[in-house]
Amino acid sequence: MSSVAVQREQRWQNLALAPALPMSKPQLPLPPSPVSDKSNCTVGSTNNSPSEQVGHGDSLIYSLPYLPEDIWRHIHSLMPMSAAARAACLSHSFLNSWRFHPNLSLNFKTLCPRTSRGNFKCKIDSILRNHLGTAKILKLNVADEDSTYPYIDRWLEVAVTPGIEELTLTLHKKYIFACSLLSDGVRDSIRCLQLTFCAFHPMAELGPLRSLTKLHLCGVHITGDELESLLLNSLVLEQLRLNVCNKISFLKIPCVLQHLSCLSVMACRRMQVIVCEAPNLSSISLSGGIKFSLGETLTMKVLSMIRPNVVCYARAQLPSIMPNLESMVLSSDSEAVNIPMLPTKFLCLKHLTIQIARGTFSPSYDYFFLVSFLHASPSLETLYLDVCQDDMAHESIIESSSPHLRQLPELSHDCLKSVKILGFNSAKSLVELTCGIVKAAVSLERLVLDTLRGGDDRCCGESNGKICWPVSNAVLKESARAAIAVRRYIEDKVSPITTLTLVEPCTRFKRHGGEEAMGLGGGRNRKEGGWVREGDVEETWGWMGMVQSAMVAQAKAETRSSGRTSLEQSGETTGWVTKVLELGIDWGGRSQAFILQELSVLDVAGNAEAWQHAARLDASVEKHHANMHTIW
């Protein structure tokens, strides 16, 4: 970045943090000439065009349509915080609109992308001081930074005011979140409370949180009794998520929580017992050997469990406990017992994820018995199986002395449409399971056999100069044997209506140092009898660790139930920004380019014409940017 660009970036940041100025009254567009404010941006228009650019020598004046103050504030509120701060550098009115921006996300990434940490606390202090009582959503992440610890109390006293709706705080392990911050007005308005890395000691005297629907605690020092007191004051609570809350050993959820539908307890290593009396719980996520008692199980639709031998436990116990499950995620690093064939069924189960992954899995475990879930789930539509291993110790079908494959009992599955096996290898029992699925699933549309670990960054590409993610020689060797097994035993059994995708190492690894830098990119797709190269395989699943991957699968399950994707949700906001751009309103150079960049990332907008227009604007305002600091 050039020195001029660096100076301009620093100037924009300083302007966004400057003290608030009095709001100048916008004038109606009645006079024949525009009424200019001190910033060389005018409110009003000399003709019927929505916006006009007028030059006076080397100076530029931007003529904007008159809009009431509250509309400008609403438009700015729909912009990302960084874009709204940039726009504030263009006029007094925009600067005052920035003071009322309702969504503040304060962290190192947004405030100090290129500067030292020493400026971090000063910028937080300035922004919160100039947004007194206006924030509805506050996300503050000080990341356990010692230098910020003395200031946290003051910041929260300023920012947490009546009217705030969402509070997401990542604080300091020594900090105690004061219950006094939750005043009557705050308890009336707050809908979402997320605390990370702090202590929180609520008591019964706290008072009711009348609007709180989401409570997320991560790494928070809170006891079971204190949490129960908080829950008794949160009668409209819908979601409760606890991560790494290691002071809780017994959790009781009272029956008065009539609206609670989602419960997640992850990595709470001292948690032993959960007693849930909430009558409408429909989604639960648990990790570890927690004993749980549910008052009502017929409403349970989504389940995620992480524990040893969970696959066998789920098949043997859950059909009778939770008969109406629709989505299930099972994660285990140790399965010592083969799955039994039982008459009990998951009649409503549609989406199943099984993760059995570790460095070297027991060679005595028989993958073939996983077909028991196929028998038990007549409504199953998608199956995802993760069997990644660093060193495959099972008998390989390629080296087997008896190549005969076991056959499934008579089974025809009409609903199964998509199957993905991550870490597919040449283990004989796994090949038998895959052949059985292919034969039984008469409506199968998509079969993906990934011989590696998957991951969205499996292939770094040709242009960025990076190498692909390395894998061991053992994984490389097994990947080659797995590909041979697919072509020899599975490919011919796949129906013509099924798209078979075999994911192998990319072909560029020799240029990056041989087998030790083996790339994970590339795939091959067999469709209508032929093989074609695929640069990337769609819907690639990442290996993010047992807990994280289970949480991702849980999020996907919850998204299915809501029928909304993150792209659709983000489109609601970006659609407003697109409308603003279509009005012809010039936000000035970098600001508009920033918005278009955000939109292009979301694949919502950002076409070539828009980028060219933004580049032209950027060049045109370059001349007067050097003088902007004198305006303020």
VEXDREN-2710 file (C-alpha; in Angstrom, 1 decimal):
% VEXDREN-2710
k/r/px/py/pz
1/MET/0.0/0.0/0.0
2/SER/1.4/3.4/-0.9
3/SER/2.3/6.0/1.7
4/VAL/-0.6/8.2/0.5
5/ALA/-3.1/5.4/0.9
6/VAL/-1.8/4.7/4.4
7/GLN/-2.1/8.3/5.4
8/ARG/-5.6/8.5/4.0
9/GLU/-6.6/5.3/5.9
10/GLN/-5.3/6.7/9.2
11/ARG/-7.1/10.1/8.5
12/TRP/-10.4/8.3/8.0
13/GLN/-10.0/6.4/11.3
14/ASN/-9.1/9.6/13.1
15/LEU/-12.2/11.4/11.7
16/ALA/-14.5/8.5/12.6
17/LEU/-13.2/8.8/16.2
18/ALA/-13.5/12.6/16.4
19/PRO/-15.9/14.3/18.8
20/ALA/-19.5/14.6/17.7
21/LEU/-20.5/17.8/15.9
22/PRO/-23.9/19.6/16.2
23/MET/-26.4/18.3/13.6
24/SER/-26.8/20.7/10.8
25/LYS/-30.4/21.2/9.7
26/PRO/-30.9/19.8/6.2
27/GLN/-32.7/22.4/4.0
28/LEU/-35.5/21.7/1.6
29/PRO/-34.4/21.8/-2.1
30/LEU/-36.4/25.0/-2.8
31/PRO/-33.6/27.5/-3.6
32/PRO/-32.2/27.4/-7.1
33/SER/-28.7/26.8/-5.8
34/PRO/-27.7/24.0/-3.4
35/VAL/-27.1/24.7/0.2
36/SER/-23.7/23.6/1.1
37/ASP/-22.4/22.4/4.5
38/LYS/-18.8/22.8/5.6
39/SER/-17.7/19.5/4.1
40/ASN/-18.2/20.3/0.4
41/CYS/-21.1/17.8/0.4
42/THR/-24.5/19.5/-0.2
43/VAL/-27.9/18.5/0.8
44/GLY/-30.4/19.3/-1.9
45/SER/-30.4/19.1/-5.7
46/THR/-30.5/21.6/-8.5
47/ASN/-32.5/19.4/-10.8
48/ASN/-34.5/16.2/-10.8
49/SER/-31.5/13.9/-10.9
50/PRO/-31.1/11.8/-7.8
51/SER/-27.5/13.0/-7.3
52/GLU/-25.1/15.4/-9.0
53/GLN/-21.4/16.0/-9.0
54/VAL/-20.2/19.7/-9.5
55/GLY/-16.6/20.7/-9.9
56/HIS/-15.1/24.0/-8.7
57/GLY/-11.5/24.1/-9.8
58/ASP/-9.7/21.3/-8.0
59/SER/-12.6/20.9/-5.5
60/LEU/-15.5/18.6/-5.9
61/ILE/-19.0/19.2/-4.5
62/TYR/-21.4/16.2/-4.2
63/SER/-25.1/17.1/-4.4
64/LEU/-27.3/14.6/-2.5
65/PRO/-31.1/14.4/-2.5
66/TYR/-32.8/15.8/0.7
67/LEU/-33.8/13.0/3.1
68/PRO/-35.0/13.5/6.6
69/GLU/-32.4/12.9/9.4
70/ASP/-34.1/9.6/10.6
71/ILE/-33.9/8.1/7.1
72/TRP/-30.2/8.8/6.8
73/ARG/-29.7/7.2/10.2
74/HIS/-31.7/4.2/9.1
75/ILE/-29.6/3.9/5.9
76/HIS/-26.4/4.1/7.8
77/SER/-27.7/1.6/10.4
78/LEU/-28.0/-1.0/7.6
79/MET/-24.3/-0.6/6.5
80/PRO/-21.5/-2.5/8.1
81/MET/-19.9/-0.6/10.9
82/SER/-16.6/0.0/9.0
83/ALA/-18.5/1.4/6.0
84/ALA/-20.6/3.7/8.2
85/ALA/-17.5/5.0/9.8
86/ARG/-15.9/5.7/6.4
87/ALA/-19.1/7.5/5.2
88/ALA/-18.9/9.7/8.3
89/CYS/-15.9/11.4/6.8
90/LEU/-17.9/12.9/4.0
91/SER/-20.2/15.3/5.8
92/HIS/-21.4/16.6/9.2
93/SER/-24.7/14.9/8.7
94/PHE/-23.1/11.6/8.0
95/LEU/-20.8/12.0/11.0
96/ASN/-23.8/12.5/13.3
97/SER/-25.6/9.5/11.7
98/TRP/-22.5/7.5/12.6
99/ARG/-22.9/8.5/16.3
100/PHE/-26.3/6.7/16.2
101/HIS/-25.1/3.6/14.5
102/PRO/-26.9/0.8/16.4
103/ASN/-24.5/-2.0/15.7
104/LEU/-21.0/-1.8/17.3
105/SER/-18.4/-4.5/16.7
106/LEU/-15.2/-3.6/18.6
107/ASN/-12.2/-5.9/18.2
108/PHE/-8.6/-5.8/17.0
109/LYS/-9.6/-6.8/13.5
110/THR/-12.0/-3.9/12.9
111/LEU/-10.2/-1.2/14.9
112/CYS/-6.5/-1.9/14.6
113/PRO/-5.9/-3.8/11.3
114/ARG/-2.6/-2.1/10.6
115/THR/-1.7/-0.3/13.8
116/SER/-0.3/-1.4/17.2
117/ARG/-2.4/-2.6/20.0
118/GLY/-1.6/0.5/22.0
119/ASN/-4.3/2.4/20.1
120/PHE/-6.9/-0.3/20.7
121/LYS/-8.2/0.8/24.1
122/CYS/-8.1/4.5/23.0
123/LYS/-10.3/3.8/20.0
124/ILE/-12.8/1.8/22.0
125/ASP/-12.9/4.5/24.6
126/SER/-13.6/7.2/22.0
127/ILE/-16.2/5.2/20.1
128/LEU/-18.2/4.3/23.2
129/ARG/-18.0/7.8/24.6
130/ASN/-19.5/9.2/21.4
131/HIS/-22.2/6.6/21.2
132/LEU/-23.8/7.2/24.5
133/GLY/-27.0/5.2/24.8
134/THR/-27.4/4.6/21.1
135/ALA/-26.1/1.0/20.6
136/LYS/-28.7/-1.7/20.3
137/ILE/-26.1/-4.4/19.4
138/LEU/-22.7/-4.4/21.1
139/LYS/-20.0/-6.9/20.4
140/LEU/-16.9/-6.2/22.4
141/ASN/-13.9/-8.5/22.2
142/VAL/-10.8/-7.6/24.2
143/ALA/-9.4/-11.1/23.9
144/ASP/-8.0/-11.3/27.4
145/GLU/-5.8/-8.3/26.7
146/ASP/-4.3/-7.2/30.1
147/SER/-4.0/-3.5/29.1
148/THR/-7.8/-3.3/28.6
149/TYR/-8.7/-4.9/32.0
150/PRO/-8.9/-1.6/34.0
151/TYR/-11.2/0.0/31.4
152/ILE/-13.9/-2.7/31.0
153/ASP/-16.1/-1.5/33.8
154/ARG/-16.2/2.0/32.5
155/TRP/-16.9/0.9/28.9
156/LEU/-19.8/-1.3/29.9
157/GLU/-21.3/1.3/32.2
158/VAL/-21.4/3.6/29.2
159/ALA/-22.6/1.1/26.6
160/VAL/-25.0/-1.1/28.4
161/THR/-28.1/1.1/28.7
162/PRO/-31.8/0.6/28.4
163/GLY/-32.7/-0.2/24.8
164/ILE/-29.8/-2.5/24.2
165/GLU/-30.9/-5.8/22.6
166/GLU/-27.8/-7.9/22.0
167/LEU/-24.7/-8.0/24.2
168/THR/-21.8/-10.2/23.1
169/LEU/-18.7/-9.8/25.3
170/THR/-15.4/-11.6/25.2
171/LEU/-13.7/-10.1/28.2
172/HIS/-10.8/-11.0/30.6
173/LYS/-10.5/-14.1/32.8
174/LYS/-10.2/-11.9/35.9
175/TYR/-13.2/-9.8/35.1
176/ILE/-16.4/-10.2/37.0
177/PHE/-19.5/-9.2/35.1
178/ALA/-21.5/-7.1/37.5
179/CYS/-25.2/-7.8/37.8
180/SER/-25.8/-4.1/38.4
181/LEU/-25.2/-3.6/34.7
182/LEU/-28.5/-5.4/34.2
183/SER/-30.8/-2.6/35.3
184/ASP/-34.6/-2.6/35.0
185/GLY/-34.5/-1.0/31.6
186/VAL/-31.7/-3.3/30.3
187/ARG/-33.6/-6.4/31.5
188/ASP/-36.7/-5.2/29.7
189/SER/-34.9/-4.8/26.3
190/ILE/-32.0/-7.3/26.1
191/ARG/-32.8/-10.3/23.9
192/CYS/-29.4/-12.0/23.6
193/LEU/-26.6/-12.3/26.2
194/GLN/-23.3/-13.9/25.2
195/LEU/-20.4/-13.9/27.7
196/THR/-17.0/-15.3/27.1
197/PHE/-14.0/-15.5/29.5
198/CYS/-15.3/-13.8/32.7
199/ALA/-17.0/-14.6/36.0
200/PHE/-20.8/-14.1/36.4
201/HIS/-22.6/-14.6/39.7
202/PRO/-26.3/-13.9/39.3
203/MET/-28.6/-14.3/42.3
204/ALA/-32.4/-14.5/42.7
205/GLU/-32.5/-10.8/43.6
206/LEU/-31.4/-10.0/40.0
207/GLY/-35.0/-9.6/38.8
208/PRO/-36.7/-10.9/35.7
209/LEU/-35.1/-10.6/32.2
210/ARG/-38.4/-10.2/30.4
211/SER/-37.1/-10.3/26.8
212/LEU/-34.0/-12.6/27.0
213/THR/-34.4/-15.4/24.4
214/LYS/-30.7/-16.4/24.0
215/LEU/-28.1/-17.1/26.7
216/HIS/-24.6/-18.2/25.6
217/LEU/-21.9/-18.7/28.2
218/CYS/-18.4/-19.8/27.2
219/GLY/-15.5/-20.1/29.6
220/VAL/-17.6/-18.4/32.3
221/HIS/-17.1/-19.0/36.0
222/ILE/-20.6/-19.7/37.2
223/THR/-22.0/-22.4/39.5
224/GLY/-25.0/-24.6/38.9
225/ASP/-27.1/-22.8/41.6
226/GLU/-26.2/-19.4/40.1
227/LEU/-27.2/-20.5/36.7
228/GLU/-30.5/-22.0/38.0
229/SER/-31.3/-18.6/39.6
230/LEU/-30.6/-16.9/36.3
231/LEU/-32.8/-19.4/34.4
232/LEU/-35.7/-18.8/36.8
233/ASN/-35.6/-15.1/35.9
234/SER/-35.6/-15.9/32.1
235/LEU/-39.0/-17.2/31.5
236/VAL/-39.0/-16.5/27.7
237/LEU/-35.6/-18.2/27.1
238/GLU/-35.4/-20.2/23.8
239/GLN/-31.7/-21.1/23.5
240/LEU/-29.2/-22.0/26.2
241/ARG/-25.6/-22.8/25.2
242/LEU/-22.8/-23.6/27.7
243/ASN/-19.2/-24.2/26.5
244/VAL/-16.3/-24.8/28.9
245/CYS/-18.2/-23.8/32.0
246/ASN/-16.2/-26.0/34.3
247/LYS/-17.7/-25.0/37.7
248/ILE/-21.0/-26.6/36.9
249/SER/-21.4/-30.3/37.9
250/PHE/-25.2/-30.5/38.1
251/LEU/-27.5/-28.5/35.9
252/LYS/-31.3/-28.3/36.5
253/ILE/-33.5/-26.7/33.9
254/PRO/-36.9/-25.8/35.5
255/CYS/-40.2/-26.6/33.9
256/VAL/-41.2/-22.9/33.9
257/LEU/-39.0/-22.5/30.8
258/GLN/-41.9/-23.2/28.5
259/HIS/-40.2/-21.6/25.4
260/LEU/-36.8/-23.4/25.7
261/SER/-36.3/-25.3/22.5
262/CYS/-32.5/-25.6/22.1
263/LEU/-29.9/-26.8/24.7
264/SER/-26.2/-27.2/24.1
265/VAL/-23.6/-28.3/26.7
266/MET/-20.2/-28.7/25.2
267/ALA/-16.7/-29.4/26.8
268/CYS/-18.0/-28.7/30.4
269/ARG/-15.6/-31.3/31.9
270/ARG/-17.1/-31.3/35.4
271/MET/-20.7/-31.7/34.2
272/GLN/-22.1/-35.0/35.5
273/VAL/-25.9/-34.7/35.4
274/ILE/-28.4/-32.7/33.5
275/VAL/-32.1/-32.7/34.6
276/CYS/-34.2/-30.9/32.1
277/GLU/-37.9/-30.4/32.8
278/ALA/-38.6/-27.9/30.0
279/PRO/-41.6/-29.4/28.2
280/ASN/-40.8/-28.1/24.6
281/LEU/-37.1/-28.9/24.1
282/SER/-36.6/-30.0/20.5
283/SER/-32.8/-29.7/20.0
284/ILE/-30.0/-30.9/22.3
285/SER/-26.2/-31.1/22.0
286/LEU/-24.0/-32.9/24.5
287/SER/-20.4/-33.8/24.9
288/GLY/-18.8/-36.1/27.4
289/GLY/-20.3/-38.9/29.5
290/ILE/-23.1/-36.7/30.9
291/LYS/-26.1/-38.5/32.4
292/PHE/-29.2/-36.6/31.3
293/SER/-32.9/-36.9/32.2
294/LEU/-35.5/-35.3/30.0
295/GLY/-39.0/-34.6/31.1
296/GLU/-40.5/-34.8/27.6
297/THR/-38.7/-36.6/24.8
298/LEU/-41.4/-36.9/22.1
299/THR/-40.7/-33.3/21.0
300/MET/-37.0/-34.0/20.4
301/LYS/-36.1/-33.4/16.7
302/VAL/-32.4/-32.6/16.6
303/LEU/-29.7/-34.4/18.6
304/SER/-25.9/-34.1/18.7
305/MET/-23.7/-36.2/21.0
306/ILE/-19.9/-36.5/21.4
307/ARG/-18.7/-39.3/23.6
308/PRO/-16.9/-42.7/23.3
309/ASN/-19.0/-45.6/22.0
310/VAL/-21.9/-43.1/21.2
311/VAL/-22.7/-44.8/17.9
312/CYS/-23.5/-48.2/19.6
313/TYR/-25.3/-46.4/22.4
314/ALA/-27.5/-44.4/20.0
315/ARG/-28.5/-47.4/18.0
316/ALA/-29.4/-49.5/21.1
317/GLN/-31.1/-46.8/23.3
318/LEU/-32.3/-43.8/21.4
319/PRO/-35.1/-45.2/19.2
320/SER/-37.1/-45.8/22.4
321/ILE/-36.1/-42.6/24.2
322/MET/-36.4/-40.2/21.3
323/PRO/-38.5/-41.8/18.6
324/ASN/-39.3/-38.6/16.7
325/LEU/-35.7/-37.5/15.9
326/GLU/-35.3/-36.0/12.4
327/SER/-31.6/-35.1/12.5
328/MET/-28.8/-36.8/14.4
329/VAL/-25.0/-36.1/14.8
330/LEU/-22.9/-38.8/16.5
331/SER/-19.2/-38.2/17.1
332/SER/-16.8/-40.7/18.7
333/ASP/-13.1/-41.2/18.9
334/SER/-13.5/-44.8/20.1
335/GLU/-16.0/-47.5/19.2
336/ALA/-15.1/-50.8/20.9
337/VAL/-18.4/-52.6/20.2
338/ASN/-20.0/-53.3/16.8
339/ILE/-23.4/-52.0/16.2
340/PRO/-26.2/-54.5/16.9
341/MET/-29.0/-55.3/14.5
342/LEU/-32.2/-54.5/16.3
343/PRO/-35.8/-54.2/15.4
344/THR/-36.3/-50.7/16.9
345/LYS/-36.4/-47.9/14.4
346/PHE/-36.0/-44.2/13.8
347/LEU/-39.1/-43.7/11.8
348/CYS/-38.7/-39.9/11.3
349/LEU/-34.9/-39.6/10.9
350/LYS/-33.9/-37.8/7.7
351/HIS/-30.4/-36.6/8.3
352/LEU/-27.6/-38.7/9.9
353/THR/-24.0/-37.8/10.6
354/ILE/-21.6/-40.3/12.1
355/GLN/-18.0/-39.4/12.9
356/ILE/-15.7/-42.2/14.0
357/ALA/-12.2/-40.7/13.7
358/ARG/-8.9/-41.1/15.4
359/GLY/-5.2/-41.6/14.6
360/THR/-5.4/-45.4/14.3
361/PHE/-8.8/-47.1/14.6
362/SER/-9.2/-50.6/16.1
363/PRO/-8.9/-53.2/13.3
364/SER/-11.6/-55.3/15.0
365/TYR/-14.3/-52.7/14.4
366/ASP/-16.6/-53.7/11.6
367/TYR/-17.9/-50.8/9.5
368/PHE/-20.4/-53.2/7.8
369/PHE/-22.6/-53.2/10.9
370/LEU/-23.3/-49.5/10.4
371/VAL/-25.9/-50.7/7.9
372/SER/-28.1/-51.2/11.0
373/PHE/-28.9/-47.5/10.8
374/LEU/-30.1/-47.9/7.2
375/HIS/-32.4/-50.7/8.3
376/ALA/-33.7/-48.6/11.2
377/SER/-34.2/-45.3/9.3
378/PRO/-36.7/-45.8/6.4
379/SER/-37.1/-42.0/6.0
380/LEU/-33.3/-41.2/5.8
381/GLU/-32.4/-38.7/3.0
382/THR/-28.8/-37.8/3.7
383/LEU/-25.9/-39.8/5.3
384/TYR/-22.5/-38.3/6.1
385/LEU/-19.9/-40.7/7.4
386/ASP/-16.5/-39.5/8.7
387/VAL/-13.9/-42.4/9.2
388/CYS/-10.7/-40.4/8.8
389/GLN/-7.6/-42.1/10.1
390/ASP/-3.9/-41.3/10.2
391/ASP/-3.0/-45.0/9.7
392/MET/-5.5/-47.5/8.4
393/ALA/-5.1/-50.8/10.3
394/HIS/-8.1/-52.7/9.0
395/GLU/-7.8/-55.5/6.4
396/SER/-7.5/-54.0/3.0
397/ILE/-9.8/-55.3/0.2
398/ILE/-6.8/-54.9/-2.1
399/GLU/-4.6/-57.3/-0.1
400/SER/-7.4/-59.6/1.2
401/SER/-7.0/-63.3/0.8
402/SER/-10.8/-63.6/0.3
403/PRO/-12.1/-60.9/-2.0
404/HIS/-15.7/-62.2/-1.6
405/LEU/-18.0/-59.4/-0.3
406/ARG/-20.7/-59.9/2.3
407/GLN/-24.2/-59.0/1.0
408/LEU/-26.9/-57.2/2.9
409/PRO/-30.2/-58.9/3.7
410/GLU/-33.0/-58.0/1.4
411/LEU/-33.3/-54.2/1.7
412/SER/-34.7/-51.5/-0.5
413/HIS/-34.4/-47.9/0.7
414/ASP/-36.5/-45.4/-1.2
415/CYS/-35.6/-42.1/0.4
416/LEU/-31.8/-42.0/0.6
417/LYS/-30.6/-39.4/-1.9
418/SER/-27.1/-38.2/-0.8
419/VAL/-24.2/-40.1/0.8
420/LYS/-20.7/-38.8/1.6
421/ILE/-17.9/-40.8/3.2
422/LEU/-15.0/-38.7/4.3
423/GLY/-11.7/-40.5/4.8
424/PHE/-12.8/-43.4/2.6
425/ASN/-10.3/-46.2/2.6
426/SER/-9.8/-49.7/1.3
427/ALA/-10.9/-51.4/4.5
428/LYS/-12.9/-54.5/3.3
429/SER/-15.8/-53.9/5.7
430/LEU/-16.1/-50.2/4.6
431/VAL/-16.1/-51.3/0.9
432/GLU/-18.8/-53.9/1.8
433/LEU/-20.9/-51.2/3.5
434/THR/-20.6/-48.8/0.5
435/CYS/-21.6/-51.5/-1.9
436/GLY/-24.6/-52.4/0.3
437/ILE/-25.7/-48.8/0.4
438/VAL/-25.4/-48.4/-3.4
439/LYS/-27.4/-51.5/-3.9
440/ALA/-30.2/-50.7/-1.4
441/ALA/-30.6/-47.0/-2.1
442/VAL/-32.7/-47.1/-5.3
443/SER/-33.2/-43.3/-5.4
444/LEU/-29.6/-42.4/-4.6
445/GLU/-28.6/-39.2/-6.5
446/ARG/-25.2/-38.3/-5.2
447/LEU/-22.3/-40.4/-3.8
448/VAL/-19.1/-38.7/-2.7
449/LEU/-16.1/-40.8/-1.6
450/ASP/-13.4/-38.6/-0.3
451/THR/-10.1/-40.5/0.2
452/LEU/-8.6/-37.7/2.3
453/ARG/-9.6/-35.4/5.2
454/GLY/-11.7/-33.0/3.2
455/GLY/-11.5/-29.3/4.1
456/ASP/-12.5/-26.1/2.3
457/ASP/-8.8/-25.2/1.9
458/ARG/-7.8/-28.6/0.5
459/CYS/-6.3/-26.9/-2.6
460/CYS/-4.5/-23.6/-2.5
461/GLY/-4.6/-23.0/-6.3
462/GLU/-1.9/-22.1/-8.8
463/SER/-1.7/-18.3/-8.4
464/ASN/-1.0/-17.6/-4.8
465/GLY/2.4/-19.3/-4.5
466/LYS/1.3/-21.5/-1.6
467/ILE/1.6/-25.2/-1.4
468/CYS/-1.3/-27.5/-0.7
469/TRP/-2.1/-28.8/2.7
470/PRO/0.5/-31.6/3.4
471/VAL/-0.4/-35.2/4.4
472/SER/1.6/-38.1/5.6
473/ASN/3.0/-40.9/3.3
474/ALA/0.7/-43.4/5.0
475/VAL/-2.4/-41.4/4.1
476/LEU/-1.1/-40.9/0.6
477/LYS/-0.6/-44.6/0.1
478/GLU/-4.0/-45.5/1.5
479/SER/-5.7/-42.9/-0.7
480/ALA/-4.2/-44.6/-3.8
481/ARG/-5.5/-48.0/-2.6
482/ALA/-8.9/-46.6/-1.8
483/ALA/-9.2/-45.3/-5.4
484/ILE/-8.3/-48.7/-6.8
485/ALA/-11.0/-50.3/-4.5
486/VAL/-13.6/-47.8/-5.8
487/ARG/-12.9/-48.6/-9.5
488/ARG/-12.6/-52.3/-8.9
489/TYR/-15.6/-53.0/-6.6
490/ILE/-18.0/-50.0/-6.4
491/GLU/-18.0/-48.1/-9.7
492/ASP/-19.8/-50.8/-11.7
493/LYS/-22.5/-51.1/-9.1
494/VAL/-23.5/-47.4/-9.1
495/SER/-26.8/-46.7/-10.9
496/PRO/-26.8/-44.4/-14.0
497/ILE/-28.9/-41.9/-12.1
498/THR/-26.3/-41.5/-9.4
499/THR/-23.4/-39.1/-9.6
500/LEU/-20.3/-40.7/-8.2
501/THR/-17.5/-38.3/-7.1
502/LEU/-14.2/-39.7/-6.1
503/VAL/-12.0/-37.2/-4.4
504/GLU/-8.3/-37.8/-4.7
505/PRO/-5.1/-35.8/-4.1
506/CYS/-4.5/-33.1/-6.6
507/THR/-2.1/-33.6/-9.5
508/ARG/0.2/-30.7/-8.6
509/PHE/1.8/-32.1/-5.5
510/LYS/5.1/-33.2/-7.2
511/ARG/5.8/-29.5/-8.0
512/HIS/5.4/-28.7/-4.3
513/GLY/8.0/-31.2/-2.9
514/GLY/6.7/-34.6/-3.5
515/GLU/4.6/-36.8/-1.2
516/GLU/5.3/-34.8/1.9
517/ALA/3.6/-31.8/0.4
518/MET/0.8/-33.8/-1.1
519/GLY/-2.1/-31.6/-2.2
520/LEU/-5.7/-32.3/-1.1
521/GLY/-7.4/-30.7/-4.0
522/GLY/-9.1/-32.1/-7.0
523/GLY/-11.8/-34.7/-7.6
524/ARG/-13.1/-36.9/-10.3
525/ASN/-16.7/-37.2/-11.2
526/ARG/-18.3/-40.2/-12.9
527/LYS/-21.5/-39.2/-14.6
528/GLU/-23.3/-40.9/-17.5
529/GLY/-20.5/-43.4/-17.8
530/GLY/-17.4/-41.1/-18.0
531/TRP/-14.8/-39.6/-15.7
532/VAL/-14.1/-35.8/-15.8
533/ARG/-11.8/-33.7/-13.7
534/GLU/-13.3/-31.4/-11.1
535/GLY/-11.2/-28.6/-9.6
536/ASP/-13.2/-28.5/-6.4
537/VAL/-15.9/-30.8/-5.0
538/GLU/-19.0/-29.0/-3.9
539/GLU/-20.1/-29.0/-0.4
540/THR/-16.7/-30.1/0.9
541/TRP/-16.8/-30.8/4.6
542/GLY/-13.9/-29.5/6.8
543/TRP/-12.0/-31.4/9.4
544/MET/-12.2/-28.9/12.2
545/GLY/-11.8/-31.1/15.3
546/MET/-14.5/-33.3/16.8
547/VAL/-16.3/-30.6/18.8
548/GLN/-16.3/-28.0/16.1
549/SER/-17.4/-30.3/13.3
550/ALA/-20.2/-31.6/15.4
551/MET/-21.3/-28.0/16.1
552/VAL/-21.2/-27.2/12.3
553/ALA/-23.4/-30.2/11.6
554/GLN/-25.7/-29.1/14.4
555/ALA/-25.9/-25.7/12.8
556/LYS/-26.7/-27.2/9.4
557/ALA/-29.5/-29.2/11.0
558/GLU/-31.0/-26.2/12.7
559/THR/-30.7/-24.3/9.4
560/ARG/-32.7/-27.0/7.7
561/SER/-35.4/-26.8/10.3
562/SER/-35.6/-23.0/9.9
563/GLY/-35.5/-23.2/6.1
564/ARG/-33.2/-20.2/5.9
565/THR/-29.5/-20.0/4.8
566/SER/-26.9/-17.6/6.0
567/LEU/-26.7/-16.2/2.5
568/GLU/-30.5/-15.5/2.6
569/GLN/-30.2/-13.8/6.0
570/SER/-27.2/-11.7/4.9
571/GLY/-29.1/-10.8/1.8
572/GLU/-31.7/-8.9/3.8
573/THR/-29.1/-6.3/4.9
574/THR/-27.1/-6.2/1.7
575/GLY/-30.3/-5.8/-0.3
576/TRP/-30.8/-2.4/1.4
577/VAL/-27.3/-1.3/0.6
578/THR/-27.8/-2.3/-3.0
579/LYS/-30.9/-0.1/-3.1
580/VAL/-28.9/2.8/-1.7
581/LEU/-26.3/2.3/-4.5
582/GLU/-29.0/2.1/-7.1
583/LEU/-30.4/5.5/-6.0
584/GLY/-27.2/7.0/-7.3
585/ILE/-26.0/8.3/-3.9
586/ASP/-22.3/8.8/-4.0
587/TRP/-20.7/7.7/-0.7
588/GLY/-17.3/8.8/-2.1
589/GLY/-14.5/6.6/-3.4
590/ARG/-13.4/4.0/-0.9
591/SER/-16.6/3.9/1.0
592/GLN/-18.6/2.7/-2.0
593/ALA/-15.8/0.4/-3.1
594/PHE/-15.9/-1.1/0.4
595/ILE/-19.7/-1.7/0.2
596/LEU/-19.4/-3.3/-3.2
597/GLN/-16.6/-5.5/-2.0
598/GLU/-18.7/-6.7/0.9
599/LEU/-21.5/-7.4/-1.5
600/SER/-19.3/-9.3/-4.0
601/VAL/-18.1/-11.6/-1.3
602/LEU/-21.7/-12.5/-0.6
603/ASP/-22.4/-13.0/-4.3
604/VAL/-25.2/-10.6/-4.0
605/ALA/-23.8/-7.7/-6.1
606/GLY/-20.5/-6.3/-7.2
607/ASN/-20.6/-6.6/-11.0
608/ALA/-17.9/-5.3/-13.3
609/GLU/-19.8/-2.0/-14.0
610/ALA/-20.2/-1.3/-10.3
611/TRP/-16.5/-1.9/-9.7
612/GLN/-15.5/0.4/-12.6
613/HIS/-17.9/3.1/-11.2
614/ALA/-16.3/2.8/-7.8
615/ALA/-12.8/3.0/-9.3
616/ARG/-13.8/6.2/-11.1
617/LEU/-15.2/7.7/-7.9
618/ASP/-12.1/6.7/-6.0
619/ALA/-9.9/8.6/-8.6
620/SER/-12.1/11.6/-8.6
621/VAL/-12.1/12.2/-4.9
622/GLU/-8.4/11.6/-4.5
623/LYS/-7.7/15.3/-5.2
624/HIS/-9.8/16.6/-2.3
625/HIS/-9.0/13.9/0.2
626/ALA/-5.8/15.7/1.1
627/ASN/-7.9/18.7/2.3
628/MET/-10.5/16.8/4.2
629/HIS/-8.7/16.9/7.5
630/THR/-9.0/20.8/7.5
631/ILE/-12.8/20.6/7.1
632/TRP/-13.3/18.9/10.5
END
